[in-house]
Amino acid sequence: MKHQMIHTGEKQYQCTLCDKEFSVKSNLIRHQRIHTGEKPYQCNQCDKAFSQKSNLMEHHRFHSGDTTYQCNQCDKVLSKKSSLIRHLRIHTGDKPYLCDQCDKAFSHKNNLMEHQWIHTGEKPYQCNQCNNAFSVKRNLIRHQIIHTGEKPWADSAPPPQKKKHFIMKNGKGGEEERKIEMKGDRKKYK
């Protein structure tokens, strides 16, 4: 019966935080880790932890030396061919994932999906300390610092500043040159 729901499209499991629906309970459980930040799969050789078992298994390949895909541009070593293909987009600037709402282009599918939440208003990343929710995971991580009091750059150099000049792919096969003028914490694009 459970297997048949995959084919019928019936989705009886719903996330209580963002209303996303699933036909398989294990997919709901895995999805909820987005909201909770839970990473139950711990590497027994280092301090890394993962939200999915498959990611831990892939990580183990680094420790075992089974990494077989090396970038010919920067010598980075990856454990899967698909990871190498994704990585190569850093060097080529290829952005095959296009937003159908605003034509913004992305090099990774998950970045496109996260971007589309801006258009839908969906905010699946919820702070477990307060009611704030975010459409972008890194914004949740940055926000959570206010609860911990942590100052991640207190004993070291501050994070590197973003480039003040860059070439931007416009998603229509062309490029635009842009400059950023920094004024305090505010950015002005030219």
Sequence and secondary structure as in RCSB ss.txt:
>XXXX:A:sequence
MKHQMIHTGEKQYQCTLCDKEFSVKSNLIRHQRIHTGEKPYQCNQCDKAFSQKSNLMEHHRFHSGDTTYQCNQCD
KVLSKKSSLIRHLRIHTGDKPYLCDQCDKAFSHKNNLMEHQWIHTGEKPYQCNQCNNAFSVKRNLIRHQIIHTGE
KPWADSAPPPQKKKHFIMKNGKGGEEERKIEMKGDRKKYK
>XXXX:A:secstr
 HHHHHHH    EE TTT  EESSHHHHHHHHHHHH    EE SSSS EESSHHHHHHHHHHHHT   EE TTT 
 EESSHHHHHHHHHHHH    EE TTT  EESSHHHHHHHHHHHH    EE SSSS EESSHHHHHHHHHHHH  
 TTTTS       SEEEEE SSS EEEEEEEEETTEEEE 
